[in-house]
Amino acid sequence: MMRSRRQLLAAAAAATVTACALMLGTADAAGQAADRIAVFDSASAARIAASQQGKPFVLVVWSLDCVYCKRNFDALGKLRARHPDLRVVTLATDRAEASPQVQQVLDRVRLSRNAWVFGHEPQERLRYAVDPDWMGEMPRTYFYRADGQRQGVSGVISEGDWAKHLRWAGIAG
């Protein structure tokens, strides 16, 4: 059966409306997911650096069972109060199944944006993707300069050392 030109145009218009509705729904879901935790795989380290668009930032690697990581979050909260434009990305080394608990901690310390959690690849591969020289000690904090250079620091960072590293990265004067 041959369709008329009018029927074809009506079908095309209906398909366009449906496609637009689907795209709007997807865009809305993407907007709602902005504060959700992303799953980190071995290619994510490059995506994280690229997502900061050549601006200095801090990458905080932590875990739910790391007592010392909580101290770093406390210091980071104070820093963000003084430097509200401080760009922070968090990476929990916990498995993706722990995302609800990770989200609770990040919400409590107001670091729920730009949050990641380890995916299902082997832990060693994911650690290597972050930094081939990192052996897994935590907390681990990376200070990135706008030009992509970075410094990694293991352990709890003192207030004076935060200031020193932030100056090196060009984040605070």
Secondary structure as UniProt FT lines:
FT   HELIX           5..32
FT   HELIX           33..35
FT   STRAND          38..40
FT   TURN            42..43
FT   HELIX           44..51
FT   TURN            52..54
FT   STRAND          57..62
FT   TURN            64..65
FT   HELIX           67..82
FT   TURN            84..85
FT   STRAND          88..95
FT   HELIX           96..98
FT   HELIX           99..108
FT   TURN            109..110
FT   TURN            113..114
FT   STRAND          115..118
FT   HELIX           123..130
FT   TURN            132..133
FT   STRAND          140..144
FT   TURN            146..147
FT   STRAND          150..154
FT   HELIX           159..169
//
